């Protein structure tokens, strides 16, 4: 019996395409991703991939949104007893565990998130996890700048001589209470 008479059914092709793109991002960054290569990795035609994503940017935006949701969940589940420092440590650990994901999430694509509502919503929700723990937007921005910079320094190997976990534990601590000014 010919298989061409049977309807093709992949299951959740969109998720399979995102999984394939994720594997490519982890191996070679977003430059390693093309819809044709993602389709090949998922075992479908390029035409099938274009039915779910109009172009590479749409695919990467959907993948980045998926990762921001995971990121927000990781921040939200961070040691709540550890307060902002717990979320900061979770932030850096997330970056170190999946550098390709992290770099994609904070690539230039995020600056174009207005064109990708799913990405904008997921990234804003992740930031909300920081802001909620920090108590104010300014405190959240200061903490974000610090942990984001630390994550990149560790990812790029710019900090020498040490165990990454020890560096995280030593540097990502609760800030001292604010002193009254005078």
N, C-alpha and C positions, 0 to 999 in steps of 0.2 A: 504494500500500500504506500502510495506517495505521501510524503509529509507535506507537500505543497497544498493539499486539499484540506488540511487541518488548520484551524485558526491559530495564529500565533498568540501566545499569552505569556508574558514575562512575569506577571505578578505586579509588583510595585516598581515599574520601570524608573520612575522619577527618583525613588530612593536608591535604586541600583546604580543609576547614573551619578548621583551624589556620592555614593560609596566609592565608585571608581575614580571620580575626580579627587576625592579625599586621599586615596592611596597615591595618586600622582602628585598631589601637592606635598604630601609628606616626603616623597622620594626626591622631588626636584623643584619644589616651589610652584607658584602659579604659572610660571613660564613653561612648565612641562605639560600644561593642560591645554587640550584642544577638544572641541566637541567630537571630532573624528576619533581621536585617541580614547576619549572617555567611552564612546560608543563601542569601540573595538574591545576595550577592557570589560565592558558590561555584556559583550556578546550579542550586540544588536547593530543594525545599520546606522549610519550617520543620520539618515533621514528620520529614524525613530527618535534619536536624541533631539533633533530640531523640533519635534512635536512637543517637547517638554520645555525646551530652553531656546529662545530666539537667537542667542549668540553666547560666546564664551563669557562675556561679562554677566549675563543673566544667570548662567550656571554658577559662576564664582560668587555672585551675590547671594544666591540661594544657599550655597555651601557655607558662606561666611555667616549667614543668618542662623543656620543650624548650629554652627560652632559658638556663636554668641549666646544662643539659648543654653547650650551646655555650660558655657563659661558663667553665665548668670546663675545657673543652678549650682555650680561649684562654689561661687562666691556666697550665695545664699545659704548653702549648707556648711560653710566654713565654721569652724569652732566659734559659735556665738558667744561663748564665755570669753573668747579671745578678742572680742570686739573688732575694732577696725584692724588691728594687727593680724588677727586671724584671717580676715578677708584679704589683707595684703599678702600674707604668706600663700594663701590659696591662689591669688593672682599670679604670683611669680612661679609657683609650682605648676600651674596650668601651662604657662608659657614654656617652661623647661620640658614638660612631658610631651608636648606636641608642637615643636617650633614651627613647622610648616603651617599648621592651623593658625597659630598665633600671628605669624607674619602676614598671612592672608587677611585675617580679621582686621588688622590695623594697616592694611595697604591703602593705596590711593582710592581703592574701591569704596571704602567707608566715607570718604569725602564726597562721593557721588551718591550717597545713600538716598538722597531725595528722589532719585530715579528708581529706587528699589525699596518700596515701603516695608517689605518683610524684613530686610536688613536694618532699616532705620528703627523699626519697632523693637527688634531683638537687641540691637546695640544699646538703645536707650534703656531697655529693661535691665540689661547687665549693669549699666552705670548706676541705675537706681539702687542696686544691691550695695554699691559702695556708698552712695549718698545716704542711704538709710542708716548705715552703720556710722557714718562720719558725723551726722547731725546737721550739717549745712553743706550747701553746694561748694563753697570755697574750701572747706576742709576736705571734701571729697576730691576736688580738683588737685589740691596739694598732695594728697595721698596717692591719687592716680598718677600724677607726674612722677612721684618718687618710685612707686613700684613698677611702673611701666619702664622707666629708665633703668632700674635695677635689672629687670627681666632682660632687657636688650643688652646690657653690659655682660650679663652672665651668658646669654645666648651667643654673643660675639666673642666670648673668651677674653674679654678685656680685663677681668679681675683675675689676677694670678694667685696661685698658691693657696688653694683651699677647697674644702668640701663645700659644694653649693648649699647644702642644707645648713651647714654651720654659718655661712654668710647670711643666708635668709634669716635664721634664728637670731643672729647678732644684730642685724640692721633693721629688720621689720619688727618694731616694737611699738607699744602704745606711746603716743607723744606725751610729754609732761603736761600737766594741767596749765592752762593759760594763767599768766600772772597779771595782776591788776596793773594797769599802766599809770604813770604819773609824771 
